[in-house]
Amino acid sequence: MASSSESEYSDNEAGHLTRLRSILSRVREVALNCLHNTAQMTDKRLMFGYWSHLLPECSSVGAPQTPTLFTSILKDPAPKARGNALLVLSSLVDGSKQYLAAAEETAPKQTAFTPYSVTLGSTVKEIHRCLLLALAAESNVHTLFYLLKCFATLIVNVPYHRLQPGLLTKVVRQIRPLLSHKEYDIQVAALTCFHSILSVQAPLQEVTQVMKTVSSAPQAQAKVPQALSATPSSQHRTEPQQGTKPQKPEEHRETLQESMEKMNINSSSETTGQDSTIEKGSSPESTKEEGNREKTESESEGVAKVWLLDWCLRMVSLRHAQVTGSTLPIIPVRTEAIQVMTQIAKGYFPFVRPHLVELSHVFSGILQEQNTALQLQGGKFVEEVGAVLVKEVESPAPESLTDREAADFWLPLLSGPLPSALQNLDHTLLRSCGCQCLANTGPQVFQLLPTDKHILCITLLLGLTNDEEWSVRGAAIHALGVYVLYPCLKEDISFLADVAQACTLGLEEKNLSCRWKAAWSLGNLSNTIVSNREELGADFTDNFSDVLLQSLFNLALKSAADHDKVKSNAVRTLGNLVRFLRPEAFDKINFRQYVEQTAQVLTKCVKTGMAKVRWNACYAVGNMFNNPALPLGMAPWAPSLYSALQEAIKDCKNFKVRINATLALTVPTLREHFGSQEQFSELWGCLADTLVGTERVEDFSEFKYRDTLREQLCGSLVHLTGLAGREDLTSLHFHLQGKGELLHSYLTRYRESLEQKSTTEATKKVDELVAAQDHIQQLAGQGMADKEATICQNLSTIFAATATSS
């Protein structure tokens, strides 16, 4: 027997070791917390330089292990320390997308040099491997939550399209059982991971496959891999978290095993891609019968269900809960499931297409539920699906969505749920979201809807332009700006007048966002009336009142003095309105004043302002010039406007502005439109000088637009040359000196690029080149002085090579 002194010594030693372990654990927790704060506060670029010290660059299995963050994540016995290490890792990978973009994975080769991109790819792969090991072994709920959040952050930053397939498959297969975890927070975190997987570089072929299949041996996913059993992590993780009952690894494996059984992942579900989760309160026999029935229906329809979409539908569908007698999960799980479904619709629409009608009925119910967060997420789903449907209907692909399929999605929603959401006076965000939903119906689908639905949508939106909240008013005006472009509505003058009135109210708002949306809608309205004039002619213009036109001019001129976001749309409107004017309007003094004020505003906006304002102003000038009744050659404001275009072409740093300014010069079709000989020669010389100067690109971000600028400069130069008169030749002589060979080379390349395109527009431009050459030859055939003959010869030489091949 041990003496009393020996027993006391043993107790003291055990207590001392326990206190020591507690102190060391606390030290590690604080150190990791300090590192987490440092990673959060330090610049990402600077922190990326320390990755090699904190993370493994390659697999360390079978080799001496260098301590890294994963030493704590995998082996630290304290759950708080493991959680803090995961927070550090999350901070490191968050926002690292631009640095990880270079990562790649190639076949192993025996080379003396390993590219950094390959090393980076190995690091990314090792991070995944270690996190998957941690996921399989983790027994603490709080740490498991941090682990899933870390996965979600990592996934959105990794370029999986540059890596070998397989990483996401492993992640999906290991996270899937957690969808039936007993803790709702874990279910939400698992759904967040799936949201990240569905959003990264969508659509990925690997994700498409893994959403339809599962592992052939799913129960093995719940067990700790053999590679992990060789590590001492399970031996060291014995210290419980404060205030938390410890869970043994064996119990965790049993929990995962139960989760897998609840998910009912077997060989049949692998074949059909169905997820047959057993809901609470439903018997296995009834669930089995339901699964067999769904399988039969799926096979009869020739459609394979996607297990994640099927699971989310079960979680959010009130009807499913009523049929099966099960209870719906808590609101956070349902809202996160809706967000996952929204991402599926956005990135993987083929998954959703077979279930559009079912989804329409499900979300009709969600929009009528009492919880406002759930309603809002349901509205966002409808909004996103509507935007995707518009793209799919307009797609030229042979198997694209039909108009009728899209209309069938909208009819149940418009039959009560969506109008009710738009009239929910207690939920501002829901009303705003409902306006966006209506804006995403699409012209083809809207035309198929019954007349009563047309009236309903328009009435609701016009009513909401007077809502108490500015966000709702702005969303309603924005939706009307979309509707005004619909073919079935754009010829209705009374509707156009209503939209103009709504824009008038919107432009008087104090909120900038609301004014911007009103200006955007006003620009769309001006596009519509120009389109109607060209398509319908006098039948439309004669019925369009001068009072309404003057009101639009006043609105646009007032908005042109507003913020740049509003101004960029106001100048677009002004250009369209001048283009719309009938010839007899120029005989009225008030419209002549509007034209002069418009020219002054556009002259100022072409010269100064943010790039978008200048771009739209140049485009608006081109629209002005498209009105053949515009007294362009005689107008007192024309020289200033041409001078502003010339300045933008020559000096603006933004190439898109220069392209549109150059394009505006191709609109006038007569020589007298360009005014005096001096003005004409200055414009011609500006184009030639700018074309030669395109060899110098100061801002590298504009380099991608250089070829387009050159092409447009050549086109404008050809256009002006085809209009030049004999009296202009002397003025052009100065601008030709020293540039003949360069202009000849640019025009030759211009001609070659047009011949390669073989489109109608390219053929038209080639014809204009030939016409310009013929015009020069006609001028040379006239009796002229030696100097003029020399200039003609020089011009003929510049264009010669481009015309001989015709």
Secondary structure as GFF3:
##gff-version 3
##sequence-region A 1 806
A	DSSP	alpha_helix	4	41	.	.	.	ID=ss1
A	DSSP	alpha_helix	44	48	.	.	.	ID=ss2
A	DSSP	alpha_helix	51	54	.	.	.	ID=ss3
A	DSSP	alpha_helix	69	75	.	.	.	ID=ss4
A	DSSP	alpha_helix	79	93	.	.	.	ID=ss5
A	DSSP	alpha_helix	97	100	.	.	.	ID=ss6
A	DSSP	alpha_helix	116	137	.	.	.	ID=ss7
A	DSSP	alpha_helix	141	155	.	.	.	ID=ss8
A	DSSP	three_ten_helix	160	162	.	.	.	ID=ss9
A	DSSP	alpha_helix	167	175	.	.	.	ID=ss10
A	DSSP	three_ten_helix	176	180	.	.	.	ID=ss11
A	DSSP	alpha_helix	184	199	.	.	.	ID=ss12
A	DSSP	alpha_helix	205	210	.	.	.	ID=ss13
A	DSSP	three_ten_helix	218	222	.	.	.	ID=ss14
A	DSSP	alpha_helix	226	229	.	.	.	ID=ss15
A	DSSP	alpha_helix	233	236	.	.	.	ID=ss16
A	DSSP	alpha_helix	249	263	.	.	.	ID=ss17
A	DSSP	alpha_helix	267	272	.	.	.	ID=ss18
A	DSSP	alpha_helix	284	301	.	.	.	ID=ss19
A	DSSP	alpha_helix	307	316	.	.	.	ID=ss20
A	DSSP	alpha_helix	318	324	.	.	.	ID=ss21
A	DSSP	alpha_helix	331	347	.	.	.	ID=ss22
A	DSSP	alpha_helix	349	352	.	.	.	ID=ss23
A	DSSP	three_ten_helix	353	355	.	.	.	ID=ss24
A	DSSP	alpha_helix	356	366	.	.	.	ID=ss25
A	DSSP	alpha_helix	372	394	.	.	.	ID=ss26
A	DSSP	alpha_helix	403	414	.	.	.	ID=ss27
A	DSSP	alpha_helix	417	422	.	.	.	ID=ss28
A	DSSP	alpha_helix	428	439	.	.	.	ID=ss29
A	DSSP	alpha_helix	443	448	.	.	.	ID=ss30
A	DSSP	alpha_helix	451	464	.	.	.	ID=ss31
A	DSSP	alpha_helix	470	483	.	.	.	ID=ss32
A	DSSP	alpha_helix	493	506	.	.	.	ID=ss33
A	DSSP	alpha_helix	512	536	.	.	.	ID=ss34
A	DSSP	alpha_helix	538	541	.	.	.	ID=ss35
A	DSSP	alpha_helix	546	559	.	.	.	ID=ss36
A	DSSP	alpha_helix	564	580	.	.	.	ID=ss37
A	DSSP	three_ten_helix	583	587	.	.	.	ID=ss38
A	DSSP	alpha_helix	589	607	.	.	.	ID=ss39
A	DSSP	alpha_helix	611	625	.	.	.	ID=ss40
A	DSSP	alpha_helix	638	651	.	.	.	ID=ss41
A	DSSP	alpha_helix	655	664	.	.	.	ID=ss42
A	DSSP	three_ten_helix	671	674	.	.	.	ID=ss43
A	DSSP	alpha_helix	677	693	.	.	.	ID=ss44
A	DSSP	three_ten_helix	700	705	.	.	.	ID=ss45
A	DSSP	alpha_helix	706	723	.	.	.	ID=ss46
A	DSSP	three_ten_helix	726	728	.	.	.	ID=ss47
A	DSSP	alpha_helix	729	736	.	.	.	ID=ss48
A	DSSP	alpha_helix	740	757	.	.	.	ID=ss49
A	DSSP	alpha_helix	760	781	.	.	.	ID=ss50
A	DSSP	alpha_helix	786	804	.	.	.	ID=ss51
###
